[in-house]
């Protein structure tokens, strides 16, 4: 029973994190439409990439459209900034995990 409750708690935490990401994406979409009058994807293509540093899914889509799925994004196309952000997040999770 304790294991079952632990699994439920873990799933609840994962759901909460996912919902936070959905809210952030909805906020970003709304801001693009209000500020620029265009969709978030068109905004990403139009404006400086430095304004859109945390939008990796759009980079992935652009990469595979460009190379028609013949290359590997993680090996050949992933931008350094995404690798750095991933490292920061892993370090943060490791730090929080070692406290508990």
C-alpha positions, 0 to 999 in steps of 0.5 A, a space after each residue: 500500500 505504501 508503494 502504491 501511495 508513493 507511485 501516486 505521489 510521484 505521478 501527481 508531481 509529474 502531472 503538476 510539472 507538466 501542467 506548469 509547462 503547458 501554462 508557460 507555453 500558453 502564456 508564450 503563445 498569448 504574448 506573441 499574439 498580443 505583442 506581435 499579432 502573429 502566432 508563436 511559431 511565426 514569431 520564433 521564425 521572424 525574431 532574433 533567436 536570442 529572444 526565443 532561447 528556451 523554445 527547443 521544440 521549435 528548433 527540433 521541428 525546424 531542423 527536421 524540416 530542413 534536413 527531411 529527417 535524414 539526420 539526428 538532431 541530438 547528435 548533429 543539430 542540437 544547439 549548444 544553448 540547449 545542451 547548457 540548459 539541460 546540464 543546468 537542469 540536471 545539476 539542479 535536480 541532482 542538488 535537490 535530490 541529494 538534500 532529501 
